[in-house]
Amino acid sequence: MMVEFEPSNSLLARCLQTAAMLQGILVILVLIPGSIGIMVMLILYNYWFLYIPYLVWCYYDRRTPEQGGRRWSWVQNWTVWKYFMDYFPIHLVKTQDLDPAHNYIFGFHPHGIFVFGAFGNFCTNYSDFKKLFPGFTSYLHVAVSWFWLPLFREYALSNGPVSVSKRSLSHVMSKEGGGNISVIVIGGAKELLESFPGRYSLCLLQRKGFVKIALTHGAHLVPVFSFGENELYSQVDNPKGSWLRTAQDKVYNLTGLALPLFYARGIFQNSFGLMPYRKLIYTVVGRPIPVQKTLHPTPEQIDELHQTYMEELRKLFNEHKGKYGIPEHETLVFK
């Protein structure tokens, strides 16, 4: 296998971008298991004066991810996030103004491997979110399991994410005065197994909980498509019926965790590694779908709004795909 190395004349900024991305990858692949390991070691060696107060704190603080979180502007302003954004780079695109008197649910697609576009645009202060959507506060809703991890949960909360539970969504959408945006990666972990360059398969057909929340609270729905998100990593092919996909589906059904076998580039070479490819990401925010508040929506009302949402998402994709290098014959596939 030929190994393609990074150009020797890379600028300092390019090196800083690589370092920022490496930090992000290490947080995911090292800090998560490392934080669990630290707690296990504290318990095994009976450092009770450390782990007991912390576990008491976790119990006391258990509702925070469902009550708007605990973002820390100092963390969101870290310079490392600027270089993280510039690594690809990541762009946020607005197609229509939103009324800050309303609350909105952004349905983010696709998941990709690590959802870098959602994190960069809605959890750091280096995107154009505040300029494009003045008067709004965004809340990125992530898997509940993020907040079950000791130590790591504190780091996650400081960046702004909150739980994707029904209680958490209701808390944000019930805030008076409007100006709140819940960002939900609709496809969830299952969509990781569908994340391949050049493919546009979305796990959406059976995902209707966000529609019911929107109806219950009168929150307007907004489809969001992040062009380039699926191009950041390659994945070992796993067609339905293959031994690999069968094993992955069994793990997902048992644990709720998706385990894609992904790869991209390395730190100093472009041929193989766990660093994402340097591909442009354009996160395009579509037109809002007005939603009338309905405290007890019927299945028919939910299905009707869900169908409207899928149609608007397809329109958004078709209107913008040509701008971002996607052939005209490509279309979204809903699963």
LOKOLKOL-411127 format. One line per field, with one value per residue: residue number from 1; y, x negated, z of N, C-alpha, C in turn. Coordinates in steps of 0.2 Angstrom, whole numbers, plus 5000, padded with zeros to 4 digits. Each point is the difference from the previous one (the first is absolute). Example, Ala and Ser with C-alpha at 12.3 -4.5 7.8 and 13.67 -1.06 7.14 Angstrom:
BEGIN
seq = [1, 2];
n_y = [4972, 5005];
n_x = [4934, 5002];
n_z = [5039, 4996];
ca_y = [5006, 5006];
ca_x = [5004, 4996];
ca_z = [5000, 5001];
c_y = [5006, 5005];
c_x = [4996, 5004];
c_z = [5000, 5003];
This chain:
BEGIN
seq = [1, 2, 3, 4, 5, 6, 7, 8, 9, 10, 11, 12, 13, 14, 15, 16, 17, 18, 19, 20, 21, 22, 23, 24, 25, 26, 27, 28, 29, 30, 31, 32, 33, 34, 35, 36, 37, 38, 39, 40, 41, 42, 43, 44, 45, 46, 47, 48, 49, 50, 51, 52, 53, 54, 55, 56, 57, 58, 59, 60, 61, 62, 63, 64, 65, 66, 67, 68, 69, 70, 71, 72, 73, 74, 75, 76, 77, 78, 79, 80, 81, 82, 83, 84, 85, 86, 87, 88, 89, 90, 91, 92, 93, 94, 95, 96, 97, 98, 99, 100, 101, 102, 103, 104, 105, 106, 107, 108, 109, 110, 111, 112, 113, 114, 115, 116, 117, 118, 119, 120, 121, 122, 123, 124, 125, 126, 127, 128, 129, 130, 131, 132, 133, 134, 135, 136, 137, 138, 139, 140, 141, 142, 143, 144, 145, 146, 147, 148, 149, 150, 151, 152, 153, 154, 155, 156, 157, 158, 159, 160, 161, 162, 163, 164, 165, 166, 167, 168, 169, 170, 171, 172, 173, 174, 175, 176, 177, 178, 179, 180, 181, 182, 183, 184, 185, 186, 187, 188, 189, 190, 191, 192, 193, 194, 195, 196, 197, 198, 199, 200, 201, 202, 203, 204, 205, 206, 207, 208, 209, 210, 211, 212, 213, 214, 215, 216, 217, 218, 219, 220, 221, 222, 223, 224, 225, 226, 227, 228, 229, 230, 231, 232, 233, 234, 235, 236, 237, 238, 239, 240, 241, 242, 243, 244, 245, 246, 247, 248, 249, 250, 251, 252, 253, 254, 255, 256, 257, 258, 259, 260, 261, 262, 263, 264, 265, 266, 267, 268, 269, 270, 271, 272, 273, 274, 275, 276, 277, 278, 279, 280, 281, 282, 283, 284, 285, 286, 287, 288, 289, 290, 291, 292, 293, 294, 295, 296, 297, 298, 299, 300, 301, 302, 303, 304, 305, 306, 307, 308, 309, 310, 311, 312, 313, 314, 315, 316, 317, 318, 319, 320, 321, 322, 323, 324, 325, 326, 327, 328, 329, 330, 331, 332, 333, 334, 335];
n_y = [4994, 5005, 5003, 5005, 5003, 5003, 5005, 5000, 5003, 4995, 5004, 5004, 5003, 4997, 5001, 5006, 5000, 4997, 5004, 5004, 4998, 4999, 5006, 5002, 4997, 5003, 5006, 4998, 4999, 5005, 5006, 4998, 4996, 5005, 5004, 4995, 4999, 5006, 4999, 4995, 5003, 5006, 4997, 4997, 5006, 5001, 5004, 4998, 5003, 4997, 4993, 5000, 5006, 4997, 4994, 5003, 5004, 4995, 4997, 5005, 4999, 4995, 5005, 5002, 4994, 5000, 5004, 4999, 4995, 5000, 5004, 5000, 5006, 4999, 4994, 5003, 5004, 4993, 5002, 4994, 5003, 5006, 4997, 4998, 5006, 5002, 4995, 5000, 5006, 5002, 5000, 5005, 4998, 5007, 4997, 5001, 5006, 4999, 5000, 5005, 5001, 4996, 4993, 4997, 4995, 5000, 4997, 4998, 5001, 4995, 4994, 4996, 5000, 5006, 5002, 5001, 5000, 4995, 4996, 5000, 4999, 4995, 4998, 5004, 5005, 4996, 4999, 5000, 4995, 5003, 5000, 4994, 4998, 5006, 5000, 4995, 4995, 4996, 4994, 4997, 4996, 4997, 4994, 4997, 4995, 5006, 5001, 4994, 5003, 4998, 5006, 4995, 4998, 5002, 4996, 4995, 5001, 5001, 4995, 4999, 4994, 4998, 4997, 4994, 4999, 4998, 4999, 4998, 4997, 4997, 4999, 4999, 4996, 4999, 5002, 5004, 5004, 4994, 4999, 4994, 4997, 4995, 4998, 4996, 4995, 5001, 4999, 5004, 4996, 4998, 5006, 4999, 4995, 5006, 5001, 5001, 5001, 5006, 4998, 4999, 4995, 5002, 4999, 5000, 4995, 4997, 5006, 5000, 4998, 5002, 4996, 4995, 5001, 5001, 4995, 4996, 5003, 4999, 4996, 5005, 4996, 4999, 4998, 4996, 5001, 4995, 5003, 4994, 4999, 4997, 5006, 5001, 4994, 4995, 4995, 4995, 4998, 5002, 4998, 5001, 4996, 5004, 4996, 5005, 5001, 4994, 4999, 5004, 4997, 4995, 5003, 5003, 4994, 4997, 5005, 5001, 4996, 5005, 4994, 5006, 4997, 5005, 5003, 5003, 5005, 5001, 5001, 4996, 4995, 5000, 4995, 5000, 5000, 5003, 5004, 5005, 4998, 5004, 5000, 5004, 5003, 4999, 5003, 4998, 5006, 4995, 5000, 5004, 4995, 5005, 5000, 4998, 5003, 4994, 5001, 4997, 5000, 4999, 4994, 5002, 5005, 4996, 4996, 5004, 5002, 4994, 4998, 5005, 4998, 4993, 5003, 5004, 4994, 4997, 5004, 5001, 4993, 4999, 5005, 4996, 4994, 5004, 5004, 4994, 5000, 4999, 4994, 5003, 4994, 5002, 4996, 5003, 4996, 5000, 4998];
n_x = [4996, 5001, 4995, 5005, 4994, 5001, 5002, 4993, 5003, 5003, 5004, 4998, 5004, 4997, 4994, 5001, 5002, 4995, 4996, 5004, 4999, 4993, 5001, 5004, 4996, 4995, 5004, 5002, 4994, 4998, 5003, 5005, 4996, 4996, 5005, 5003, 4994, 5000, 5006, 4999, 4995, 5004, 5005, 4996, 4997, 5006, 5000, 5003, 4995, 4999, 5002, 5000, 4996, 4995, 5000, 4999, 4995, 4998, 5002, 4997, 4995, 5003, 5004, 4994, 4998, 5005, 4996, 4998, 4997, 4993, 5002, 4994, 5002, 4996, 5003, 5006, 4996, 4998, 4994, 4999, 5006, 4997, 4994, 5004, 5003, 4994, 5000, 5007, 5002, 5003, 5005, 5003, 5006, 5002, 5006, 5002, 5003, 4998, 5006, 4996, 5006, 4997, 5001, 4994, 5001, 4993, 5003, 4994, 4997, 4996, 5000, 4998, 4993, 4998, 5005, 4994, 5004, 5004, 4995, 4997, 5006, 5002, 4993, 4998, 4996, 4998, 5007, 5004, 5001, 4996, 4996, 5000, 4999, 5000, 4999, 4996, 5003, 4995, 5004, 4994, 5005, 4996, 4997, 5005, 4997, 5000, 5005, 5000, 4996, 4997, 4999, 5001, 5005, 4995, 4995, 5004, 5002, 4994, 5000, 5005, 4998, 5006, 5004, 5001, 5001, 5006, 4997, 4994, 5002, 5004, 4994, 4996, 5004, 5000, 4994, 5002, 5003, 4999, 4997, 5003, 4995, 5003, 4993, 5003, 4995, 5005, 4995, 4997, 4998, 5006, 5000, 4996, 5003, 5004, 4995, 5001, 4994, 5004, 5001, 5007, 4999, 5006, 4998, 5006, 5002, 4996, 4996, 5005, 4996, 4996, 5004, 5001, 4994, 4999, 5004, 4998, 4994, 5002, 4994, 4998, 5001, 4994, 5000, 4995, 4997, 4996, 4999, 4998, 5005, 5002, 4997, 5001, 5004, 4996, 5004, 4998, 5001, 5006, 5001, 5007, 5000, 4995, 4994, 4997, 5005, 5001, 4993, 4999, 5004, 4997, 4994, 5002, 5003, 4994, 4996, 5002, 4995, 4998, 4997, 4999, 4998, 4998, 4998, 4995, 4997, 4994, 4996, 4995, 5005, 5001, 4997, 4999, 5005, 5001, 4995, 5004, 5002, 4995, 5006, 5002, 5002, 5006, 5001, 5005, 5003, 5005, 5006, 5002, 5002, 5005, 5000, 5006, 5000, 4999, 5003, 5005, 4995, 5004, 5000, 5006, 5001, 4998, 5004, 5005, 4999, 4999, 5005, 5003, 4997, 5001, 5006, 5000, 4999, 5004, 5004, 4998, 5000, 5006, 5002, 4997, 5002, 5003, 5002, 5001, 5000, 5007, 4999, 5003, 4998, 4996, 5003, 5004, 4998, 5007, 4998];
n_z = [5000, 4995, 5004, 5000, 5000, 5005, 4996, 4998, 4995, 5004, 5000, 5004, 4997, 4995, 5002, 5002, 4994, 4997, 5004, 4998, 4994, 5001, 5003, 4995, 4996, 5003, 5000, 4994, 4997, 5004, 5000, 4996, 4997, 4999, 4999, 4996, 4997, 5000, 4999, 4995, 4998, 5000, 4997, 4996, 5000, 5001, 4995, 5005, 5003, 4995, 4999, 5007, 5001, 4995, 5002, 5006, 4997, 4997, 5006, 5003, 4995, 5001, 5003, 5001, 4997, 5004, 5003, 4993, 5004, 4999, 4994, 4998, 4999, 5006, 5001, 4999, 5004, 5002, 4999, 5003, 5002, 5000, 5003, 5005, 5000, 5000, 5004, 4999, 5000, 5006, 4996, 5002, 4996, 5000, 4999, 5007, 5001, 5006, 5003, 5004, 4998, 4995, 5002, 4999, 4996, 5000, 4994, 5003, 4994, 4998, 5003, 4994, 5000, 5000, 4995, 4997, 4995, 5004, 5002, 4994, 4997, 5004, 5000, 4995, 5002, 4996, 5001, 4995, 5005, 5005, 4995, 4998, 5006, 5000, 5007, 4997, 5004, 4999, 5000, 5000, 4998, 5005, 4999, 5003, 4997, 4997, 5003, 4998, 4996, 5005, 5003, 4995, 5004, 5004, 4997, 4999, 5006, 5001, 4996, 5004, 4998, 4999, 5005, 4996, 5006, 5000, 5006, 4997, 4995, 5004, 5004, 4994, 4997, 5007, 4998, 5005, 4995, 4999, 4994, 5001, 4999, 4999, 5000, 4996, 5001, 4996, 4996, 5005, 5005, 4999, 4999, 5005, 5000, 4999, 5004, 4993, 4997, 4998, 5006, 4999, 5004, 5002, 5007, 4997, 4997, 5005, 4998, 5004, 5005, 4996, 4996, 5004, 5001, 4993, 4999, 5005, 4997, 4994, 5000, 4997, 4994, 5000, 4993, 5002, 4994, 5002, 4995, 4998, 5004, 4995, 4998, 5007, 4999, 4999, 4998, 5004, 4994, 5001, 4994, 4999, 5005, 5000, 5002, 4997, 4996, 5000, 5001, 4996, 4996, 5001, 5000, 4994, 4998, 5002, 4997, 4994, 5000, 4996, 4997, 4996, 4995, 5003, 4995, 5001, 5003, 4999, 5005, 4997, 4998, 4993, 5002, 5006, 5004, 5006, 4997, 5000, 4994, 4997, 5002, 4995, 5005, 4997, 5006, 4996, 5003, 5000, 4996, 5004, 5004, 4999, 5007, 4999, 5006, 5001, 5006, 4996, 4996, 4995, 5000, 4998, 5006, 5003, 4997, 5000, 5006, 5002, 4996, 5003, 5005, 4999, 4998, 5006, 5003, 4997, 5001, 5006, 5000, 4996, 5004, 5004, 4998, 4995, 5005, 5003, 4993, 5001, 4997, 4995, 4998, 5004, 5004, 5005, 5004, 5002, 5006];
ca_y = [5006, 5006, 5004, 5006, 5005, 5007, 5005, 5002, 5008, 5002, 5006, 4999, 5000, 4993, 4996, 5001, 4997, 4992, 4999, 5001, 4994, 4994, 5001, 4998, 4993, 4997, 5000, 4995, 4993, 4999, 5003, 4996, 4994, 5002, 5003, 4994, 4997, 5004, 4999, 4993, 5000, 5003, 4995, 4994, 5002, 5002, 5007, 5001, 5008, 5003, 4998, 5000, 5007, 5001, 4997, 5003, 5006, 4997, 4999, 5007, 5004, 4995, 5003, 5006, 4999, 5000, 5007, 5005, 4999, 5005, 5002, 5005, 5004, 5000, 4994, 5001, 5005, 4998, 5001, 4994, 4999, 5003, 4996, 4994, 5002, 5002, 4994, 4998, 5003, 4999, 5006, 5000, 5003, 5001, 5001, 5004, 5002, 4997, 5004, 4998, 5000, 4993, 4995, 4996, 4994, 4998, 4993, 5000, 4994, 4993, 5000, 4999, 4996, 5004, 5005, 5005, 5006, 5002, 5003, 5006, 5006, 5001, 4999, 5004, 5007, 5002, 4999, 5006, 5000, 5006, 5006, 4998, 4999, 5005, 4999, 4993, 4996, 4994, 4994, 4994, 4995, 4994, 4994, 5001, 4997, 5004, 5003, 4994, 4999, 5004, 5005, 5002, 5004, 5007, 5003, 5001, 5005, 5006, 5002, 5002, 4995, 4998, 4993, 5000, 4997, 5003, 5005, 5006, 5003, 5003, 5005, 5005, 5002, 5003, 5006, 5006, 5005, 4998, 5001, 4994, 4995, 4993, 4997, 4993, 4996, 4996, 4993, 4997, 4995, 4995, 5003, 4999, 4994, 5002, 5006, 4999, 5006, 4999, 4997, 5005, 4996, 5003, 4996, 5005, 4997, 4998, 5005, 5004, 5003, 5007, 5004, 5001, 5005, 5006, 5001, 5001, 5007, 5005, 5002, 4999, 4996, 5003, 4995, 5002, 4995, 5002, 4998, 4998, 4997, 4993, 4999, 5000, 4994, 4994, 4995, 4994, 4999, 4995, 4999, 4996, 4993, 4998, 4998, 5006, 5004, 4996, 5001, 5007, 5001, 4996, 5005, 5005, 4998, 4998, 5005, 5007, 5003, 4998, 5000, 4999, 4999, 5006, 5002, 5006, 5002, 5000, 5007, 5002, 4998, 5000, 4994, 4995, 5002, 5001, 5007, 5001, 5004, 5008, 5001, 5005, 4999, 5006, 4998, 5004, 5000, 5001, 5004, 4997, 4997, 5002, 4995, 5002, 4997, 4995, 4997, 4993, 4998, 4993, 4996, 5003, 5006, 4999, 4997, 5006, 5004, 4996, 5000, 5007, 5001, 4997, 5003, 5006, 4998, 4997, 5007, 5003, 4996, 5001, 5007, 5003, 4995, 5002, 5005, 4996, 4994, 4994, 4999, 5001, 4994, 4998, 5002, 4997, 4993, 4999, 4993];
ca_x = [5004, 4996, 5002, 5000, 4999, 5002, 4995, 4995, 5001, 5007, 5000, 5001, 5007, 5002, 4998, 5005, 5006, 4999, 5000, 5007, 5004, 4998, 5003, 5007, 5000, 4998, 5005, 5005, 4997, 4995, 5002, 5005, 4998, 4995, 5004, 5002, 4994, 4998, 5005, 4999, 4993, 5001, 5004, 4996, 4995, 5004, 4999, 5007, 5001, 5000, 5005, 5007, 5003, 5002, 5006, 5005, 5001, 5003, 5007, 5003, 5000, 5003, 5005, 4997, 5000, 5007, 5003, 4996, 4993, 4996, 4995, 4995, 4997, 4993, 4998, 5002, 4996, 4993, 4997, 5000, 5006, 4999, 4996, 5004, 5005, 4996, 4997, 5004, 5004, 5008, 5004, 5007, 5003, 5007, 5004, 5006, 5000, 5005, 5003, 4998, 5006, 5002, 4995, 4999, 4997, 4996, 4998, 4994, 4999, 5000, 4996, 4993, 4997, 4999, 5004, 4996, 5003, 5004, 4996, 4996, 5004, 5005, 4997, 4994, 5001, 4997, 5004, 5004, 5007, 5003, 5000, 5006, 5007, 5000, 5005, 5002, 4995, 5000, 4998, 4998, 5002, 4996, 5002, 5000, 4994, 4994, 5000, 4999, 4993, 4997, 4995, 5001, 5006, 4999, 4997, 5005, 5005, 4996, 5000, 5007, 5005, 5004, 5003, 5005, 5006, 5006, 5001, 4996, 5003, 5006, 4998, 4998, 5006, 5005, 4998, 5004, 4997, 4997, 4993, 4996, 4999, 4998, 4997, 5001, 4998, 5006, 4998, 4997, 4994, 5002, 4999, 4993, 4999, 5002, 4996, 4995, 4999, 5004, 5007, 5004, 5005, 5002, 5005, 5005, 5007, 5003, 4999, 5005, 5000, 4998, 5006, 5005, 4998, 5001, 5007, 5002, 4998, 5001, 4994, 4999, 4994, 4995, 4995, 4993, 4995, 4993, 4997, 4993, 4999, 4999, 4994, 4994, 4997, 5002, 5002, 5000, 5006, 5004, 5007, 5005, 4999, 4993, 4999, 4998, 5006, 5003, 4997, 5001, 5007, 5001, 4998, 5005, 5007, 4999, 4997, 5002, 4994, 4998, 4993, 4998, 4993, 4998, 4993, 4999, 4993, 4996, 4997, 4995, 5001, 5007, 5002, 5004, 5000, 5006, 5002, 5005, 4998, 5002, 5005, 5004, 5007, 5005, 5007, 5005, 5006, 5006, 5006, 5004, 5007, 5004, 5004, 5005, 4999, 5005, 4998, 5000, 5000, 5002, 4996, 5001, 4997, 4993, 4997, 5000, 4994, 4994, 5000, 4998, 4993, 4996, 5000, 4996, 4993, 4998, 5000, 4994, 4994, 5000, 4999, 4993, 4995, 4995, 4995, 4995, 4997, 5004, 5003, 5007, 5004, 5000, 5006, 5001, 5003, 5002, 5000];
ca_z = [5000, 5000, 5005, 4998, 5006, 5000, 4997, 5005, 5001, 5003, 5004, 5008, 5001, 4998, 5006, 5005, 4998, 5002, 5007, 5003, 4999, 5004, 5007, 5000, 4999, 5007, 5005, 4999, 5001, 5006, 5006, 5002, 5003, 5006, 5006, 5003, 5003, 5006, 5005, 5002, 5004, 5006, 5004, 5001, 5005, 5005, 5001, 5002, 5001, 4993, 4996, 5003, 4999, 4993, 4999, 5003, 4996, 4994, 5002, 5001, 4994, 4995, 4996, 4996, 4993, 4998, 5002, 4997, 5000, 5004, 4996, 5003, 4995, 4999, 4997, 4993, 4997, 4999, 4993, 4997, 4996, 4994, 4995, 4998, 4994, 4994, 4997, 4995, 5006, 5001, 4998, 5002, 4995, 5001, 4994, 5001, 5007, 5005, 5004, 5007, 5004, 5000, 5001, 4994, 5001, 4994, 4999, 4997, 4996, 5003, 5007, 4999, 5006, 5007, 5000, 5001, 4998, 5005, 5006, 4999, 4999, 5006, 5007, 5001, 4998, 4994, 4994, 4998, 5002, 5003, 4995, 4996, 5004, 5006, 5005, 5001, 5004, 4997, 5004, 4996, 5004, 4998, 5003, 5008, 5002, 5000, 5007, 5005, 5001, 5005, 4998, 4993, 5000, 5002, 4994, 4995, 5002, 5000, 4992, 4998, 4998, 5005, 4998, 4995, 5003, 4999, 5005, 4999, 4994, 5002, 5004, 4996, 4996, 5004, 5003, 4998, 4996, 4993, 5000, 5002, 4994, 5002, 4994, 5001, 4995, 4999, 4999, 5006, 5000, 4994, 4993, 4999, 4996, 4993, 4998, 4995, 4995, 4994, 5001, 5003, 5003, 5006, 5004, 5001, 4999, 5006, 5005, 5000, 5007, 5000, 4997, 5006, 5005, 4997, 5000, 5007, 5003, 4995, 4998, 4992, 4998, 4995, 4998, 4999, 4997, 5001, 4994, 5002, 5006, 4998, 4996, 5004, 5001, 4996, 5005, 4997, 4997, 5005, 4997, 5004, 5000, 5001, 5007, 5003, 5001, 5004, 5007, 5002, 5002, 5007, 5005, 5001, 5003, 5007, 5004, 4997, 4997, 4993, 4999, 4993, 4999, 4996, 4999, 4995, 4999, 5007, 5002, 4996, 4994, 4998, 4997, 5005, 5007, 5003, 4999, 4995, 4994, 5000, 4995, 5002, 5003, 5000, 5003, 4998, 5004, 4995, 5002, 5006, 4999, 5005, 5004, 5005, 5006, 5001, 5006, 5000, 4993, 4998, 4995, 4993, 4999, 5001, 4993, 4995, 5001, 4998, 4993, 4997, 5002, 4995, 4993, 5000, 5000, 4993, 4996, 5002, 4997, 4993, 4998, 5002, 4999, 4994, 5003, 5004, 4996, 5000, 4993, 5000, 5000, 5007, 5004, 5006, 5001, 5006, 5003];
c_y = [5006, 5005, 5007, 5005, 5007, 5004, 5003, 5008, 5002, 5006, 4999, 5000, 4993, 4995, 5001, 4997, 4993, 4999, 5001, 4994, 4994, 5001, 4997, 4992, 4996, 5000, 4995, 4993, 4999, 5002, 4996, 4993, 5002, 5002, 4994, 4996, 5004, 4999, 4993, 5000, 5003, 4995, 4994, 5002, 5003, 5008, 5003, 5008, 5003, 4998, 5000, 5007, 5001, 4996, 5003, 5006, 4997, 4999, 5006, 5003, 4996, 5003, 5006, 4999, 5000, 5007, 5006, 5000, 5005, 5002, 5005, 5004, 5000, 4994, 5001, 5005, 4998, 5001, 4994, 4998, 5004, 4996, 4993, 5002, 5001, 4993, 4998, 5005, 4999, 5007, 4999, 5004, 5001, 5001, 5005, 5003, 4997, 5005, 4998, 5000, 4992, 4996, 4996, 4993, 4999, 4993, 4999, 4993, 5001, 5000, 5000, 4996, 5004, 5006, 5007, 5007, 5003, 5003, 5007, 5006, 5002, 5000, 5004, 5007, 5002, 4998, 5007, 5000, 5006, 5006, 4998, 5000, 5004, 4999, 4993, 4996, 4993, 4995, 4994, 4994, 4993, 4994, 5001, 4996, 5004, 5002, 4995, 4999, 5004, 5004, 5003, 5005, 5007, 5004, 5001, 5005, 5007, 5003, 5002, 4994, 4998, 4993, 5001, 4997, 5004, 5006, 5006, 5004, 5005, 5007, 5006, 5003, 5004, 5007, 5006, 5005, 4998, 5001, 4994, 4995, 4993, 4997, 4992, 4997, 4994, 4992, 4996, 4995, 4995, 5003, 5000, 4994, 5001, 5006, 4998, 5006, 4998, 4997, 5005, 4996, 5003, 4995, 5005, 4998, 4999, 5005, 5005, 5004, 5008, 5004, 5000, 5005, 5007, 5002, 5002, 5007, 5005, 5002, 4999, 4995, 5002, 4994, 5003, 4995, 5003, 4997, 4999, 4996, 4992, 4999, 5000, 4994, 4995, 4994, 4993, 4998, 4994, 4999, 4996, 4992, 4998, 4999, 5006, 5004, 4996, 5001, 5008, 5002, 4996, 5004, 5006, 4999, 4999, 5006, 5007, 5003, 4997, 5000, 4999, 4999, 5006, 5002, 5007, 5001, 5000, 5007, 5003, 4998, 4999, 4993, 4996, 5003, 5002, 5008, 5000, 5003, 5007, 5001, 5006, 4998, 5006, 4997, 5005, 5000, 5002, 5005, 4997, 4998, 5002, 4994, 5003, 4996, 4995, 4995, 4993, 4998, 4993, 4997, 5003, 5006, 4999, 4997, 5005, 5005, 4997, 5000, 5007, 5001, 4997, 5003, 5006, 4999, 4998, 5007, 5003, 4997, 5002, 5007, 5002, 4994, 5002, 5005, 4997, 4994, 4994, 5000, 5001, 4994, 4997, 5002, 4997, 4993, 5000, 4993, 5000];
c_x = [4996, 5003, 4998, 4999, 5002, 4994, 4996, 5001, 5006, 4999, 5001, 5008, 5003, 4998, 5005, 5007, 5000, 5000, 5006, 5005, 4998, 5002, 5007, 5000, 4998, 5005, 5005, 4997, 4996, 5004, 5006, 4999, 4995, 5004, 5003, 4995, 4998, 5005, 4999, 4994, 5001, 5004, 4996, 4995, 5003, 4998, 5007, 5001, 5000, 5006, 5007, 5003, 5002, 5007, 5007, 5002, 5004, 5007, 5004, 5001, 5003, 5005, 4997, 5001, 5007, 5003, 4996, 4993, 4996, 4994, 4995, 4997, 4993, 4998, 5002, 4996, 4993, 4998, 5000, 5006, 4999, 4996, 5004, 5005, 4996, 4997, 5003, 5000, 5007, 5003, 5008, 5003, 5008, 5004, 5005, 4999, 5005, 5002, 4998, 5006, 5002, 4995, 5000, 4997, 4996, 4999, 4994, 4999, 4994, 4995, 4993, 4997, 5000, 5004, 4996, 5004, 5005, 4996, 4997, 5005, 5004, 4997, 4994, 5002, 4996, 5003, 5003, 5007, 5003, 5001, 5007, 5007, 4999, 5006, 5002, 4994, 5001, 4998, 5000, 5002, 4997, 5003, 5000, 4994, 4994, 5000, 5000, 4992, 4997, 4994, 5001, 5007, 4999, 4997, 5006, 5005, 4997, 5001, 5007, 5005, 5005, 5003, 5005, 5006, 5006, 5001, 4995, 5003, 5006, 4998, 4998, 5006, 5005, 4998, 5004, 4996, 4997, 4992, 4996, 5000, 4998, 4998, 5000, 4997, 5004, 4998, 4997, 4995, 5001, 4997, 4992, 4999, 5002, 4995, 4994, 4999, 5004, 5007, 5004, 5006, 5001, 5005, 5005, 5007, 5003, 4999, 5005, 5001, 4999, 5006, 5005, 4998, 5001, 5008, 5002, 4998, 5001, 4994, 4999, 4995, 4996, 4996, 4993, 4996, 4993, 4996, 4992, 4999, 4999, 4993, 4994, 4996, 5002, 5002, 5000, 5007, 5004, 5007, 5004, 4999, 4993, 4999, 4998, 5006, 5004, 4998, 5001, 5008, 5002, 4997, 5004, 5006, 4999, 4998, 5002, 4993, 4998, 4993, 4998, 4992, 4998, 4993, 4999, 4993, 4996, 4998, 4996, 5000, 5007, 5003, 5004, 4999, 5007, 5002, 5005, 4997, 5002, 5005, 5005, 5007, 5004, 5006, 5005, 5006, 5005, 5005, 5004, 5007, 5004, 5004, 5005, 5000, 5006, 4998, 5001, 5001, 5002, 4994, 5000, 4996, 4992, 4997, 5001, 4994, 4994, 4999, 4998, 4993, 4996, 5000, 4996, 4992, 4997, 5000, 4993, 4994, 5000, 4998, 4992, 4994, 4995, 4995, 4994, 4997, 5003, 5003, 5008, 5004, 5000, 5006, 4999, 5003, 5002, 5001, 5003];
c_z = [5000, 5005, 4998, 5006, 4999, 4997, 5006, 5002, 5003, 5005, 5007, 5001, 4998, 5006, 5006, 4999, 5002, 5007, 5003, 4998, 5003, 5007, 5000, 4999, 5007, 5005, 4999, 5001, 5006, 5006, 5002, 5004, 5006, 5006, 5004, 5004, 5006, 5006, 5003, 5005, 5007, 5005, 5002, 5006, 5005, 5002, 5001, 5000, 4993, 4997, 5003, 5000, 4993, 4998, 5003, 4996, 4993, 5001, 5001, 4994, 4994, 4995, 4995, 4993, 4997, 5002, 4997, 5000, 5004, 4996, 5003, 4994, 4999, 4996, 4992, 4996, 4999, 4993, 4997, 4995, 4993, 4995, 4998, 4995, 4994, 4997, 4994, 4994, 5000, 4999, 5002, 4995, 5002, 4994, 5001, 5008, 5004, 5005, 5007, 5005, 5001, 5003, 4994, 5001, 4993, 5000, 4996, 4996, 4996, 5006, 4998, 5006, 5006, 5000, 5001, 4998, 5005, 5006, 4998, 4999, 5006, 5007, 5001, 4998, 4994, 4993, 4999, 5003, 5003, 4995, 4995, 5004, 5006, 5004, 5001, 5004, 4997, 5005, 4996, 5005, 4998, 5004, 5008, 5003, 5001, 5008, 5005, 5001, 5005, 4997, 4993, 5000, 5001, 4994, 4994, 5002, 4999, 4992, 4998, 4999, 5006, 4997, 4995, 5003, 4999, 5006, 4998, 4994, 5003, 5004, 4996, 4996, 5004, 5003, 4996, 4996, 4994, 5000, 5001, 4994, 5003, 4994, 5001, 4994, 4999, 4999, 5005, 4998, 4994, 4994, 4999, 4995, 4993, 4997, 4996, 4996, 4994, 5001, 5005, 5003, 5007, 5004, 5002, 5000, 5006, 5006, 5001, 5007, 4999, 4997, 5005, 5005, 4997, 5000, 5007, 5003, 4994, 4998, 4992, 4999, 4995, 4998, 4999, 4997, 5000, 4994, 5002, 5006, 4999, 4997, 5004, 5002, 4995, 5005, 4996, 4998, 5004, 4997, 5005, 4998, 5000, 5007, 5004, 5002, 5005, 5007, 5002, 5002, 5007, 5005, 5001, 5004, 5007, 5005, 4998, 4997, 4993, 5000, 4993, 5000, 4995, 5000, 4995, 4999, 5007, 5001, 4996, 4993, 4998, 4998, 5005, 5007, 5002, 5000, 4994, 4994, 5000, 4994, 5003, 5003, 4999, 5003, 4998, 5003, 4995, 5003, 5006, 4997, 5006, 5003, 5005, 5006, 5001, 5006, 5000, 4992, 4999, 4995, 4993, 4999, 5001, 4993, 4995, 5001, 4998, 4993, 4997, 5002, 4995, 4993, 5000, 5001, 4993, 4995, 5002, 4997, 4993, 4998, 5001, 4998, 4994, 5002, 5003, 4998, 5000, 4993, 5000, 5001, 5007, 5004, 5007, 5001, 5007, 5002, 5006];
